[in-house]
Amino acid sequence: MSTSTVVHSARLVSGFDTVLDSWVRFEDDLVVARGIGDGWREALAPETEVTDAAGRVLVPGFIDIHCHGAGGASVDEGEQAIETALAVHNAHGTTRSVLSLVTAGVEPLAARLETIARVAARDPRVLGAHLEGPFLDTEFRGAHDPALLRRADADAVDRLLEAADGTLRQITIAPEHDGAADAIHRFTEAGVRVAVGHTGADFATALAAFEAGASILTHAFNGMRGIHHRAPGPVVAAMSADHVTLEIINDGVHVHPEVVKLAFAGAPGRVALVTDAMAAAGSDDGTYLLGSLEVVVEGGVARLAQGGSIAGSTLTQDEALRRAVVDSGIALEHAVAALTSIPAAAVGRERDLGRIEPGFAADAVLLGDALDVQAVWGAGARLR
């Protein structure tokens, strides 16, 4: 049975633009029409669900291309854990997620990729997987088990691609290590977006990786060398390569609000706000596992029990939006794009996700005056 939804009288923010008194109509899982004024009343089917936005902000559903879990569950733990994590992030406006796996052995990672592939085949909320490891640098490993880091040899690369069966969307690699150059070529050839991250690379090495096909910077400023006036590092390399998307974890802990503003200015139209959320997102402070490592969460900040390194976040994307607008002074249209059309493009889904336009997925979030989430639709279904 088909479903029909109309949202009207909205301040529609999509594609770096704002249109007042807008309406949009969903049929099943697609946007089929949009306009302004009272045009939504024409040929309105009796069974259509109608929502009066009453001047509130309507934006595309948020897309998170770097998320490890929520609600006390890690996506590494299987299908039920994935469902638990998705439900938490759905309530905060995220309608599509790339599920991120922390460093593990190749065979355990292969099994987890197979699980994500099965879920993605039936659940449109899951865009696929992100391997954040195991091809990372030891010094800049962050919350990854150093005993499990390894070089990117051909056998490991092929095994992971085989297990993902076309659902590996992103992989983070430290490009300075042996095997990385060949791995970047192999992954990009297979349609996987390669990200530079957890790396000791200098500017030239990072730029060479981007020129070789890498197109994302994993959580910019974190897990890499910082910007120095004589050694600009990976962040400036990413800003210099106009095809590269910079991930930012905008939780007020990972990156200062003024540095967030710097990223938006240095890479206009190329910043994707991500959560890098671990199991404690939407849950309580306490002790958790991130992969094989123990994490202590206090005051919503996650750190390794041994060494104190920041270990993911407890962020949700609605909070990232509010912080961008309120703390960093980013225009609402640009902040929304960083949660919608920009991450969609970063993983190759710019033709059907990230905008409220006919032919795009029926994903939308209705926001109050304080940019609080008041309603969520994903693939045409009411999620909140």
N, C-alpha and C positions, 0 to 999 in steps of 0.2 A: 504494500500500500504506500503510495507516494505521500510525502509530507510537504506542507507549504507554510512558510513563515514570512511575515512582513514586519519590519521595524521602521517606524516613521518618526518624523519631527526630530531628527537627530542632527547633531553637529558631527558630520562625517569627516574623519581624519584618515586619509589613505593616500599612499603614493606621494608624500611630501606636500599634500594639498589639504585644504579644509573647505568643506562645502556646508553651508547652513541649511536648515530646514530640509534635510535629505531623507530619502527613504530607500530601502533596499528590500528586494524579495528573493527568498531562497526557495528553490524547488529541490527536494531531496538534499543531495550533498553539494549543490552548486548555487552560486549567485546567478540569477537569470535576468534580473533587471534592477536598475537604480534610477533615481530621479530626484526632483525637488517638488515641494508643495504637496498637493492632494492627488497627484497622479497614481498613487498606490491604491486608491479606491477603485480604479477601473478594473472590471472583470475580476473582482475579489471573490475567490471561491469560498463557499460557506464554511469549509473545514479549516481555513487558514488561521494559524495562530498569529495574532496581531499584538505587537508591543509598541506602546507609545513611549518614545524616548524622552519626550517633554524637554527637548533642548539639551539633553545630556550628550556626552561624547561617545560616538561609536567608532571603533577602530578594528582593523583586522585582528584575528586571533594571533596571540604571541607565538613565536617560533623559537625554541631553545635548542641550539645545536651543540650544547655541552652540558649534560645533566647526568649525575651519577645516582640520584635517588631522592627520597623524601618519605615522610611519615614513618620513620624508623626502619625503612626498607632500602636496600641497595639493589640496583638493577643487576648486579652480578649474581644475585641469589635466586633468580629464576622467575617464572611467569607470574606467580602471585605477587612477588615483590615488585615487579614491573607495574602491575595493576595498581598496587598501593601507592607507588610513587606518582604514577600518572594522575591518579585521582586528586592528590594534593595539589599538583601543579595546575590541573584543570581548574580548580576552584580559584586559582590566582590568575587566570586568564591565558595560560599556556595551552594551546590546542594541538600543537605538533611538537614532537621532541625527537632529537637524536640522542640515543642512549649511550652514555660513555662508560667504558670499561677501564679500570685501572690495571696497571701492570700485573701480569701473572705469567705462568708458563705458557708456551705456545698451545699445547693441547687443551688446558683449561680455558684459554681464551677462545679456541676454536669451538668448544662446546657452548660457550656463552654466546658466541656469534650465531651459532645454529639456533639457539633459543630465541634470540632477538629476531632472526629471520622468520621464524614461525609466527611470532607475535605480529610482526610487521605485515605479514601476508593477510592477516584477518582484521587488524586494528589500524585504521587510518591515522590514529594519533601518533603512531610510531613511524618515523621516517627512515629508521635504520640505526646503524651502530657507529660509534666513534671509538677507535682504539687510542687511548691516551697512554701509550707505551705498547710494547716493552723497549722500543728503540730510542731510549732517552739517555741524557748525560747524567752521570753519577753526581757530579757536584751540584747540578741544578735540578735534582730529581724531585724536590719537594716531598710530597707524601707518597712516593713510590718506593717499593722495597728494593734496595740496591742489589740484593742477592738475585733478583729476577730480571734485572736489566741485561740486555744483550745486543749484539750487533745485528743489523738487518741483513741476514744472509738469504739467498734465493729460496731455500727450502722453507724457511719460516714465512717469508712473504707469500709464497704460493699456497701454503697450507691455510693461512688466514683468509686469503681471497677465496679459496675453495669453500671454506666453512661458511663464509658470509653469503655466498651465492647471490652476489649482486646487491646486497643490502649494506655493505660497508660504505658509509657516506664520507667519513673523515678519518685520517690517522695522523697523530702527532709524532714527529720525528726530529731528533737532534741532527742537523745536517752535517756536522763536522766529523762524524765518525765513519769508520770504514763500512762500506756497504750502503751508506745512506744515499749516495747519488744514484746508484742503480735501483734502489728501492723507490726513490721518488719517481723515477721514470716508469717503473713497473706499475706502481699504484696509479699514477695519473693515466697511464695507458689503459688501465682497467676501469677508469671513470671515477676513481676515488679522489676526493679532495685532500691534498696533503697539506698539513699544517706544520709550521716550524714552532717548536716549543720545548720546554725543559732542556734548554740548550746553553752551551757556553760559547756559541758562535759569535764572531765579531761581525761588523757591518758587512764586510765584503763576502764572508761566507754565507750569511743569511741572504744577502742580495742574490748571490749565485744560485741559491736554492730556489728563490722566487723566480729567477730567470729560467730555471730548469723545469718549472711547472708547479711548485708549491704556491698555494693561493690563500692561505689562512695563517694568522699568527695566534697561536693558542694563548689565551688569557694574557694579553699584552701587558708588559711591565713585570709580570710575575713569572718566576721560573726561567729567568734569562738575565743577561747583563743589562744594566740601566743605560740611560742616555748620559754620555759625557761629551763635553765640547770637542774633545779630540778623538773620541772613540764612540761614535753615535750608536752602535749596537743594532740589534734586530728590530727594535721598534722604529727607528728612523729608516732602516732598510725597508720595512713594510710600508711606511708612509710614502717612500720614494717609488715603490712599485704599484702602479695605479690599478692593478688587478687584484690586489691583496686586501682581504677583509681582516680587520683587527678585532678580536674578541676582547671584551672588557667585562670584568666582574664588578659591577657597580653596587657594592654592598657597604661602602664607607669604610671598609677594612683593607681590602686588597689594593685599592687605588684611591688616592686623595681626590676630592671633587674638582680641584683645580687642574689636576692631571687628566681627569676625565674630559674636562673642557678642552685641554690641549689635544687630546686624541681626536675629538670631533673636529677641531680646527685643522689638525695636521693631516687628517684622512677624511675629508668631507664625503659623506655618502658611503663610507666604507667601514663604519664601526657597527659591530653586532654586539648587543648586550646579551650576555649569557649568565646562567646562574652558577655553573660548576657545583651545583647543589649536591650535598651528600645526604646520608640517611636522616640526619637530624633536622633537615628542612621541614617545617610544619610539625615538628615534634619538640621534645623537651631537651634541656641541657642534660649532659650525662656522658657516658662512655660508649663509644661505637667502634666498629671496625670499618676501615676503608681499605678494601683489598685484604692484605694480610697484616696491616698495621693498626695499632690501637690509637683512637682519636678521642680526645677529651673536648667536649663542647661546654664552654662557660660564657654566659651572656650572649649566646647565639654565635660565638666565634669558635670555629673548629681548629684545633691544633694537635699535632702529633704528641702522644704521651711522652715519647722519647725524642728530645731535641727541640720541641716547640714549634716546628715549622707549620705554617698555615696549611690546613688540610681540607681543601674545598671550602664550601660556604654553606650557610643555611638560608640563602637568598631565594626569593621568588621573583618572577619577572615584573609583577605589579610594583613591588618595592623598587626594583631597578629603574622603572619608568619614573616613579615619583622622585627618586634621588637625582636622576638626570635633569628633570625639569626644575625642581625646587633647589637642590644643592649646587648644581653645576650651571644652571641658567640656560640649558639647552632648549631651543624652541620645541614646542610639543610635536610639530610635524616631523622634525628630525629625530626626536627621541622615539616616537612611534615607529618610524622607519627602521630604527636600529633594533627593534624587537620583531619586525614583520618582514618587509620587502628585502632588507639587506641580508638577514640570515637565510631567507629563502633562496636568494641568488647565490649565497656562499656555498650552498649544497646542491645547486643545480635545479632548484624548483621555482625559479622566478616566473615561469609561464603559467603556474596554476595556484601558487600560494603567496600570501603576504600582501594582498590587496583586496579591497572590496570592489570588484568589477565583474560584469557578466563574463561567465566562463571560468572564473576562479572558484576555489573551494569555498563553501559556505561556512567560513570560520569568522567569528566576530566576538568582540568584547564591548559591553556597555559600561561606561565609566561615569562615576559621579563627579561632582565639582572638585572633590579632593583627589581625583584620579583613583578612587577606590573601585574595585570590581563589583558590579551589581548584577550582571548577567553574562553568560558565556554560551556561545554556540560553536560546536565543532562538527564539521561535515554535515551541517544542517540539523544536528541533534542538540537539544538544550542540555548543556553540561552543568549549568548552575542557574 
